[in-house]
Amino acid sequence: MTAAYDEIGRDYGEYRRADPRLAAAIWAALGNARSVINVGAGSGSYEPADRDVLAVEPSAVMIAQRPPGAARALQATAESLPLYDDSFDAAMAVLTLQHWTDVEQGLAELSRVARQRIVLVTMDVEQLGEHWLIRDYIPETLATQAVAFPSISSLERALPGASVSVLAVPRDCTDRFMAALWARPEDYFDPRLRNATSAWHELPDQIVERALGTLRCDLDSGRWDERYGHLRRMPELDVGLRIVCAELGAG
């Protein structure tokens, strides 16, 4: 997925800005860890500024978008971290597992370099399938996401004793990944926004055009608001985002 992010990552920093409410939950999950490796770090979203962080990211385009003062970045992959054992208190990986070529190997590497805990943010694809966009307009997405995202049960097997928590997404979430726009259907028509999200990037053009055409008709006719207008008034929603925390027992 590195080459793809060299393309879709060009507007990532603009559209995928860390949401402070999600960040607070992630940082709380890191607990007392003072040193953190952020694997699949992208442009630096959700990196805690008050800790010693090393970012690991395979895409040079993403690294180039890291803001001034961001943590130092190392160009490498999750599956082969060029670091010593027990180098950091904690390892974190936020919405990146779906891009790893070997999740089991990547998790083994996180377990190797972290002393205390691992914090993952990922998607429960079964819950994601309840999103109106996927259910009503682009059901094809579910198949690609089910292949890309490891199941929650597989993560629990790979990280024995891990806890899994729902991370509800605010209505006005500033991290505008596909499922985060659950109350803002009009935003899906922004091509630059879609291009900054891998789930859109993976869909054939004809499917995207069909889905957006149908959605436009439903918005213009009022049909969407008849069915889902109540979402515009909800403060947050479970769209499948999950925090998986594994204590490693050291530290």
CORMO-V595455 format. One record per backbone hydrogen bond with DSSP energy under -1.0 kcal/mol. CO is the residue of the C=O (numbers start at 0). NH is the residue of the N-H. If there is no record, write none. Layout:
co: (CO	CO)
nh: (NH	NH)
This chain:
co: (0	1	3	3	4	6	8	10	11	14	18	19	20	21	22	23	24	25	27	29	33	34	35	36	37	40	43	51	53	54	55	55	58	59	62	66	71	73	76	80	87	88	88	89	90	91	92	95	96	101	102	103	104	105	106	107	108	109	111	112	115	116	117	118	119	120	121	123	124	126	127	130	131	132	132	137	138	139	140	141	142	143	144	150	151	152	153	154	158	162	164	168	169	173	173	174	176	177	180	183	184	185	186	189	190	192	193	196	197	199	203	204	205	206	207	208	209	210	211	212	213	214	215	216	217	221	222	223	224	227	228	229	230	234	236	239	240	241	242	243	244	245)
nh: (4	5	6	7	8	9	11	14	15	175	22	23	24	25	26	27	28	29	30	32	51	89	53	91	55	43	46	35	37	73	39	40	62	63	65	69	54	56	79	82	114	115	116	36	118	38	120	98	99	105	106	107	108	109	110	111	112	113	85	87	247	90	245	92	243	94	241	127	128	129	130	134	135	136	137	140	141	143	144	145	146	147	148	154	155	156	157	158	161	244	242	236	172	16	175	176	179	180	183	186	187	188	189	193	194	195	196	200	201	202	207	208	209	210	211	212	213	214	215	216	217	218	219	220	223	225	226	227	228	230	231	232	233	170	168	123	166	121	164	119	162	117)
